[in-house]
Amino acid sequence: MSDQRTPQDHAELFSRYSWVRKRHRLDERRRRFMRVPWAGGAVLMLCVAAAMLLANLPSTAMYYEHVLSTDLSLLIESPDHVVDLVFPRDMNVEKLINDGLMVIFFFVVGLEIKREIVCGELSTARKAILPVMAAAGGMLAPALIYLAFNHGTPAAHGWGIPTATDIAFAIGILSLMGDRVPVSLKIFLTALAVVDDLGAILVIAIFYGGAVKWGFLFLALAIMAGLYGLNRLGETRISYFLIPAFVVWGLFYYSGIHATLSGVAMAMIIPMRPRYSKPYCFRQLRNYVDMCATLAKNQQQKDFFSYAQKALQRTDSCYYSLIHRLLDSVDEDRICTVGVNMGFGGLIYGASELKKQADLEGQPIAWITAARCGDERLSELVPKAAGRGSFVWLLDATDTDPAQVVLLAKANPQSAFGLLADPSALTEDCVKTLAACRNLVVMPLLQTPELTPEVCRAARRLKAQKMFYVLTVLIDDETTGEVMQDDWLESMAQETLCCMCARKAGTSDETARKLRRSIVNGRLETGKPVLLLDWDGDVRYLNNRISEYMTFGSTLPEGSTFPLQLG
């Protein structure tokens, strides 16, 4: 029975994989919305409007009150009534909001307060004096106005409400105005809001708590003291703090002190350091590679993981710094998209499918294909190639407008595109247009190793948009020695994370071997400021690791040339 797959089989396999992309796109849209300046203000205003309508409309007010008074206590009772436990006692929807969900809100507020005290706008007395005085006035004046209108009425007890909500709404409204509000005003109002929230917490604890049950309170304080000691000892595992935090909340709830105070108190105890240090992460990465090397079955896998072990042998390897710089300079959505499309689609799922076809047919087959940007045939060729398992494309836009790739990239979100472009063509408008594509790696092409002003400007425009880009350098017998110099690498590191080296036509075999040795050895060395890639050598290496029939594909018109043509 033949193992050859039909196009329908490939479509079915790809459909199974497509849910990963769909989920990623939904997550991307959600994160994109939450990052816009006005998102928080919009959600706040919508929720306020909905709550006011539900509470005041005659058709919904009664149901609104019924929902708020719904009992949520858990009753545990034995048949003989020996066990009779209610937890949390007297809990309903309204108390869940005020004493439960608001604890989470004030926990977040407490984290903001801690950050501002440690390293923010409240870190010094000079920085803190103005927002503190402004917050005091902002709390006192609304309370006095409220009492003036409600004095002698049952509602007078609610004077604490306006002390806690005025600045929150002000910041929400400011966020809706976006960049039209000066940054200095936003910083001042944020610090003011933090102080205002701290004052509101004190008002709640002092004036809105019940009769204090000291036993519960002392037990809560003892647990918090133990957690503080863990923090001082250097414990940073968050589970050690969040699980006891629930116990502390319950003790505060039964102590008679408003439970929201527990949220702020726990926030002050939570460590600000990351759970794992860099050396720990490096050790875990090396342990993972060692495990893979032990489990590797064929010689190709063993060779690959042996190389990875050598590269990660020391913690000052260039790969570690590259990862950290990548996360700081490139948008995470682009990292995920390119990683999924090129890594999973191109080199795992796609490569496995292509290997089966190549080994079965005994014919050359490509996992990466070169084409001219703007070629009308690509609208059909790219999805057709994806159906076979080929998801990676290298497009030449050195003689055309690079922005032509946008429609193609958007129409094929499952594929990854490398875009060779003339640095002078990467204008500010062009880069902003390209930024709409998440599955794109821009490759500004340098004819010589020299970093011209056009190249630097293009790199900085790409960096400002947090885009994936790789400076690509064409070299020959005369310029090969230049790219091996430390001063050239230092200057290149100012503009890019990694650099692709490609050989011009006519470069001697000796020069090619010398360059290959230098690049491979450089990856194993420590302290290299930029990661060098060898286009010819690395592509051939990957081809050989996939299948003996794997090759670099091309859809270029007959007789045309390509800047990165493999000889």
Helices and strands as residue ranges (DSSP letters): H 7-35, H 39-56, H 58-68, E 74-77, E 84-87, H 93-96, I 97-101, H 102-119, H 125-150, G 154-160, H 161-176, G 178-180, H 183-207, H 214-232, H 239-255, H 260-269, H 278-295, H 299-311, H 318-329, H 332-338, I 339-349, H 350-361, E 365-372, H 378-388, E 392-397, G 402-404, H 405-411, E 416-421, G 423-425, H 428-434, E 440-446, H 453-464, E 471-475, G 482-484, H 486-493, E 498-503, H 509-524, E 531-534, H 535-546, E 550-554
